[in-house]
Amino acid sequence: MHPSRLPPLAAVRAFEAAARLLSFTRAAEELAMTQAAVSYQIKVLEERVGSPLFYRQARQVGLTETGQVLSTAATQAFRLLAEGFETARTGGQATLSISTIPTFAANWLALHLGSFQIAHPSIAVRIETATRMIDFTQENFDVGIRTGGKGEWPGLTSHMLMRADFTPMLSPKLAESIGGVHEPADLLKLPIMDAGDPWWEIWFNAAGIDARENLAARPRRQLGSQAYEGRAAVAGVGVGILTRPLFATELADGSLIQPFDLVGDDGHAYWLVYQTQRRNVPKIRAFRDWILKEIGVATGGV
């Protein structure tokens, strides 16, 4: 679109702030404008669009369907513009913001990130962990690590990092407490971490054992992530069912053992994701290339 056909930037800026904050008053405070000025700029934009962007109620406003569409586009446009200036100022380095699930952060990323920072010393890294699925259009993150089946999310590019397979692991001391674990049924003689986890039933079924009643009768202990479950397993609290690549260090140093080669798989995997329209942002491209190579080396191939 030719620049002359675009609406006034001041109007778009006022609308973006009001839509993001859902408040004309807070938008005015953020932009150092009066509320009347914000209302006027939004009216200008509504006249240009030809339909209302907000529905107004007592003491609150909400976005119309047209407003929601325009809000997403405006927020992304300002973010791209800000990145353009940041790239020009820093040569494409700046700060890389990563949202990742706790287990991947603690058991893989923290152990390998040093090599990324050595290769890209000018890129600062900010990591936040969350179990929820973030919205890239509303939250300030560059890349994310997610779990899922097909790795398909609208507007996002995804790369598989590793299969989220699973197998029982336990401390050598716990195994010795029953004279060793020699067959899958021996595991049922021991405390089971999070017996309600569906991975257990999948794994025991693959081993030819119907363990439903045994598992159902056990107390429920949900630690919230494999990272915590793994720490408890190392401490000898019980047998954990864990993803092998995320506990390579513990398996290598002997603090955990994997008594059987049998591995379960429910179709899920760990994925690197980012907005498709931002795929060529230098810091995103640098992290993508690094992690795909690093994880391929660490796991013997993705």
GIQUIJO-V291985 format. One record per residue. RES is the residue in one small letter. OMEGA is omega in whole degrees, -180 to 180 (* if undefined). NEAR is the number of other ideal C-beta (glycine too) atoms within 8 Angstrom. D_LAST is the distance of its C-alpha to the last C-alpha in Angstrom with 1 decimal. Layout:
BEGIN
res->RES omega->OMEGA near->NEAR d_last->D_LAST
res->RES omega->OMEGA near->NEAR d_last->D_LAST
END
This chain:
BEGIN
res->m omega->178 near->4 d_last->41.4
res->h omega->-178 near->5 d_last->44.2
res->p omega->-178 near->5 d_last->44.7
res->s omega->-180 near->4 d_last->48.3
res->r omega->178 near->5 d_last->47.1
res->l omega->176 near->8 d_last->45.0
res->p omega->179 near->9 d_last->46.7
res->p omega->-178 near->8 d_last->48.0
res->l omega->-180 near->7 d_last->45.3
res->a omega->180 near->7 d_last->47.4
res->a omega->179 near->13 d_last->47.4
res->v omega->-180 near->13 d_last->43.6
res->r omega->179 near->11 d_last->43.2
res->a omega->179 near->16 d_last->45.6
res->f omega->-178 near->15 d_last->44.0
res->e omega->-180 near->12 d_last->40.5
res->a omega->-179 near->13 d_last->41.8
res->a omega->180 near->15 d_last->43.9
res->a omega->-180 near->15 d_last->41.1
res->r omega->-177 near->10 d_last->38.6
res->l omega->-175 near->9 d_last->41.3
res->l omega->-180 near->9 d_last->43.2
res->s omega->176 near->9 d_last->46.3
res->f omega->-179 near->11 d_last->48.7
res->t omega->-179 near->7 d_last->50.2
res->r omega->176 near->9 d_last->46.9
res->a omega->179 near->15 d_last->45.9
res->a omega->179 near->13 d_last->49.3
res->e omega->-179 near->7 d_last->48.8
res->e omega->-175 near->8 d_last->45.4
res->l omega->-178 near->10 d_last->46.8
res->a omega->178 near->5 d_last->50.2
res->m omega->172 near->9 d_last->52.0
res->t omega->178 near->6 d_last->54.5
res->q omega->179 near->9 d_last->53.6
res->a omega->-180 near->6 d_last->56.0
res->a omega->178 near->10 d_last->54.2
res->v omega->180 near->16 d_last->50.9
res->s omega->-180 near->9 d_last->52.5
res->y omega->-179 near->8 d_last->54.2
res->q omega->179 near->14 d_last->51.0
res->i omega->176 near->15 d_last->49.3
res->k omega->177 near->8 d_last->52.3
res->v omega->-178 near->11 d_last->52.1
res->l omega->179 near->15 d_last->48.5
res->e omega->177 near->11 d_last->49.5
res->e omega->179 near->7 d_last->52.3
res->r omega->-179 near->8 d_last->49.9
res->v omega->179 near->10 d_last->47.5
res->g omega->177 near->5 d_last->50.4
res->s omega->-180 near->7 d_last->49.4
res->p omega->177 near->8 d_last->49.1
res->l omega->179 near->14 d_last->45.9
res->f omega->163 near->12 d_last->46.9
res->y omega->-172 near->8 d_last->49.0
res->r omega->176 near->4 d_last->51.3
res->q omega->-179 near->7 d_last->52.6
res->a omega->174 near->3 d_last->54.7
res->r omega->176 near->3 d_last->52.9
res->q omega->177 near->7 d_last->49.5
res->v omega->176 near->11 d_last->47.7
res->g omega->-178 near->8 d_last->44.8
res->l omega->170 near->12 d_last->42.9
res->t omega->179 near->11 d_last->43.9
res->e omega->177 near->6 d_last->41.4
res->t omega->179 near->10 d_last->42.1
res->g omega->179 near->12 d_last->41.8
res->q omega->179 near->9 d_last->38.4
res->v omega->-178 near->8 d_last->37.0
res->l omega->180 near->12 d_last->38.7
res->s omega->179 near->13 d_last->37.6
res->t omega->-179 near->9 d_last->33.9
res->a omega->-178 near->8 d_last->34.6
res->a omega->180 near->12 d_last->36.8
res->t omega->179 near->13 d_last->34.5
res->q omega->-180 near->11 d_last->31.6
res->a omega->179 near->9 d_last->34.1
res->f omega->178 near->10 d_last->35.5
res->r omega->178 near->8 d_last->32.1
res->l omega->179 near->10 d_last->31.1
res->l omega->179 near->8 d_last->34.6
res->a omega->178 near->8 d_last->34.2
res->e omega->178 near->10 d_last->30.8
res->g omega->178 near->8 d_last->32.6
res->f omega->180 near->8 d_last->35.3
res->e omega->178 near->9 d_last->32.9
res->t omega->179 near->12 d_last->30.9
res->a omega->-177 near->6 d_last->34.3
res->r omega->-173 near->6 d_last->35.5
res->t omega->-177 near->9 d_last->32.5
res->g omega->176 near->6 d_last->30.8
res->g omega->-176 near->8 d_last->27.8
res->q omega->177 near->10 d_last->27.0
res->a omega->-177 near->10 d_last->28.6
res->t omega->177 near->8 d_last->26.8
res->l omega->-179 near->14 d_last->23.2
res->s omega->-176 near->10 d_last->23.5
res->i omega->171 near->15 d_last->20.5
res->s omega->-177 near->12 d_last->20.8
res->t omega->177 near->13 d_last->18.5
res->i omega->-171 near->12 d_last->19.0
res->p omega->-176 near->11 d_last->20.7
res->t omega->-180 near->12 d_last->18.4
res->f omega->179 near->12 d_last->15.4
res->a omega->-175 near->14 d_last->18.1
res->a omega->-170 near->9 d_last->19.7
res->n omega->176 near->13 d_last->17.1
res->w omega->-172 near->12 d_last->14.3
res->l omega->-178 near->12 d_last->15.6
res->a omega->-178 near->8 d_last->19.0
res->l omega->-174 near->7 d_last->17.8
res->h omega->-172 near->11 d_last->15.7
res->l omega->-180 near->9 d_last->17.7
res->g omega->-179 near->6 d_last->20.3
res->s omega->175 near->9 d_last->18.4
res->f omega->-178 near->14 d_last->18.1
res->q omega->174 near->10 d_last->21.8
res->i omega->-179 near->7 d_last->22.7
res->a omega->-178 near->8 d_last->21.1
res->h omega->-175 near->11 d_last->22.7
res->p omega->-179 near->6 d_last->25.8
res->s omega->180 near->6 d_last->27.6
res->i omega->174 near->14 d_last->25.1
res->a omega->-177 near->7 d_last->26.2
res->v omega->174 near->10 d_last->23.7
res->r omega->-178 near->8 d_last->24.9
res->i omega->172 near->8 d_last->22.9
res->e omega->179 near->9 d_last->24.3
res->t omega->179 near->9 d_last->23.0
res->a omega->176 near->8 d_last->23.9
res->t omega->179 near->7 d_last->23.3
res->r omega->179 near->4 d_last->24.7
res->m omega->-177 near->4 d_last->23.1
res->i omega->176 near->9 d_last->24.5
res->d omega->-177 near->6 d_last->26.2
res->f omega->-178 near->11 d_last->25.2
res->t omega->-177 near->9 d_last->28.5
res->q omega->-176 near->6 d_last->30.5
res->e omega->-171 near->8 d_last->28.7
res->n omega->176 near->3 d_last->28.1
res->f omega->180 near->11 d_last->24.3
res->d omega->-179 near->11 d_last->22.1
res->v omega->177 near->14 d_last->18.6
res->g omega->172 near->12 d_last->17.6
res->i omega->-177 near->15 d_last->15.0
res->r omega->169 near->12 d_last->15.6
res->t omega->179 near->8 d_last->15.0
res->g omega->-180 near->10 d_last->15.7
res->g omega->-176 near->6 d_last->15.4
res->k omega->-179 near->4 d_last->15.1
res->g omega->-179 near->12 d_last->14.5
res->e omega->177 near->5 d_last->17.7
res->w omega->-177 near->9 d_last->20.2
res->p omega->176 near->3 d_last->23.2
res->g omega->-177 near->8 d_last->23.3
res->l omega->169 near->10 d_last->19.8
res->t omega->-178 near->8 d_last->16.7
res->s omega->177 near->11 d_last->13.5
res->h omega->178 near->10 d_last->9.8
res->m omega->178 near->10 d_last->7.3
res->l omega->178 near->12 d_last->6.1
res->m omega->175 near->11 d_last->5.9
res->r omega->177 near->8 d_last->8.3
res->a omega->179 near->11 d_last->11.8
res->d omega->-175 near->9 d_last->12.9
res->f omega->180 near->13 d_last->16.1
res->t omega->180 near->13 d_last->18.6
res->p omega->175 near->12 d_last->21.9
res->m omega->180 near->15 d_last->22.3
res->l omega->179 near->17 d_last->25.7
res->s omega->177 near->12 d_last->27.7
res->p omega->-178 near->8 d_last->29.3
res->k omega->179 near->7 d_last->32.7
res->l omega->178 near->12 d_last->32.3
res->a omega->-179 near->12 d_last->31.3
res->e omega->-177 near->8 d_last->34.4
res->s omega->176 near->6 d_last->36.6
res->i omega->178 near->9 d_last->36.7
res->g omega->179 near->3 d_last->36.7
res->g omega->178 near->7 d_last->33.0
res->v omega->-173 near->10 d_last->30.5
res->h omega->179 near->4 d_last->30.8
res->e omega->-175 near->5 d_last->30.0
res->p omega->-178 near->10 d_last->28.3
res->a omega->179 near->7 d_last->31.8
res->d omega->-179 near->11 d_last->32.4
res->l omega->-179 near->12 d_last->30.2
res->l omega->175 near->9 d_last->32.8
res->k omega->-173 near->6 d_last->35.3
res->l omega->173 near->13 d_last->33.5
res->p omega->180 near->7 d_last->33.1
res->i omega->177 near->12 d_last->30.1
res->m omega->178 near->15 d_last->28.4
res->d omega->-178 near->13 d_last->28.4
res->a omega->179 near->12 d_last->29.7
res->g omega->178 near->7 d_last->29.6
res->d omega->-178 near->8 d_last->25.8
res->p omega->177 near->7 d_last->25.0
res->w omega->-178 near->10 d_last->22.0
res->w omega->-178 near->13 d_last->24.7
res->e omega->178 near->10 d_last->26.5
res->i omega->-177 near->11 d_last->23.4
res->w omega->180 near->14 d_last->22.5
res->f omega->176 near->12 d_last->26.2
res->n omega->179 near->9 d_last->26.7
res->a omega->178 near->8 d_last->23.9
res->a omega->179 near->9 d_last->25.8
res->g omega->-178 near->5 d_last->28.9
res->i omega->174 near->9 d_last->30.7
res->d omega->-175 near->6 d_last->32.3
res->a omega->-174 near->10 d_last->32.1
res->r omega->-177 near->7 d_last->33.0
res->e omega->179 near->7 d_last->36.5
res->n omega->-179 near->8 d_last->35.6
res->l omega->-178 near->13 d_last->32.9
res->a omega->-177 near->7 d_last->35.2
res->a omega->-176 near->5 d_last->38.0
res->r omega->177 near->8 d_last->36.1
res->p omega->-179 near->4 d_last->36.4
res->r omega->176 near->7 d_last->33.9
res->r omega->-179 near->8 d_last->32.1
res->q omega->-178 near->6 d_last->29.5
res->l omega->172 near->9 d_last->28.2
res->g omega->179 near->6 d_last->26.2
res->s omega->178 near->10 d_last->22.7
res->q omega->-179 near->11 d_last->20.5
res->a omega->180 near->11 d_last->21.4
res->y omega->180 near->9 d_last->25.1
res->e omega->179 near->14 d_last->24.6
res->g omega->179 near->17 d_last->22.8
res->r omega->179 near->8 d_last->25.6
res->a omega->179 near->12 d_last->28.1
res->a omega->177 near->17 d_last->26.6
res->v omega->-179 near->10 d_last->26.7
res->a omega->178 near->7 d_last->30.4
res->g omega->-179 near->9 d_last->31.1
res->v omega->-179 near->7 d_last->31.9
res->g omega->178 near->13 d_last->30.1
res->v omega->177 near->13 d_last->27.1
res->g omega->174 near->14 d_last->24.1
res->i omega->-162 near->15 d_last->21.3
res->l omega->179 near->15 d_last->18.2
res->t omega->-171 near->11 d_last->14.4
res->r omega->-176 near->11 d_last->13.4
res->p omega->-179 near->9 d_last->10.9
res->l omega->179 near->12 d_last->13.6
res->f omega->-180 near->13 d_last->16.3
res->a omega->-180 near->9 d_last->15.1
res->t omega->-179 near->8 d_last->18.2
res->e omega->177 near->11 d_last->20.6
res->l omega->-179 near->12 d_last->19.5
res->a omega->-178 near->6 d_last->19.9
res->d omega->174 near->6 d_last->23.3
res->g omega->179 near->7 d_last->24.6
res->s omega->171 near->6 d_last->25.4
res->l omega->173 near->14 d_last->23.5
res->i omega->175 near->10 d_last->23.1
res->q omega->-171 near->10 d_last->21.1
res->p omega->-177 near->8 d_last->23.9
res->f omega->179 near->8 d_last->22.2
res->d omega->-177 near->4 d_last->19.2
res->l omega->-178 near->9 d_last->19.4
res->v omega->177 near->8 d_last->16.6
res->g omega->-180 near->12 d_last->17.3
res->d omega->179 near->8 d_last->15.3
res->d omega->176 near->9 d_last->17.3
res->g omega->-179 near->5 d_last->14.9
res->h omega->180 near->8 d_last->13.9
res->a omega->173 near->13 d_last->10.8
res->y omega->-175 near->11 d_last->10.6
res->w omega->166 near->13 d_last->11.0
res->l omega->-179 near->12 d_last->12.2
res->v omega->175 near->13 d_last->15.5
res->y omega->-179 near->14 d_last->18.5
res->q omega->-177 near->11 d_last->21.5
res->t omega->-178 near->8 d_last->21.2
res->q omega->-180 near->7 d_last->24.5
res->r omega->-173 near->11 d_last->23.4
res->r omega->-178 near->10 d_last->20.3
res->n omega->174 near->6 d_last->22.2
res->v omega->-172 near->11 d_last->23.6
res->p omega->-177 near->9 d_last->23.0
res->k omega->177 near->14 d_last->21.9
res->i omega->179 near->14 d_last->19.3
res->r omega->180 near->10 d_last->18.0
res->a omega->-179 near->12 d_last->18.0
res->f omega->179 near->14 d_last->16.0
res->r omega->-178 near->12 d_last->13.4
res->d omega->-179 near->8 d_last->13.0
res->w omega->-173 near->12 d_last->13.1
res->i omega->179 near->11 d_last->10.6
res->l omega->177 near->12 d_last->7.8
res->k omega->-177 near->8 d_last->8.9
res->e omega->-177 near->11 d_last->9.7
res->i omega->175 near->13 d_last->6.8
res->g omega->178 near->10 d_last->5.0
res->v omega->-175 near->7 d_last->8.4
res->a omega->-176 near->10 d_last->9.1
res->t omega->180 near->9 d_last->6.7
res->g omega->-180 near->5 d_last->7.0
res->g omega->-178 near->4 d_last->3.8
res->v omega->* near->8 d_last->0.0
END
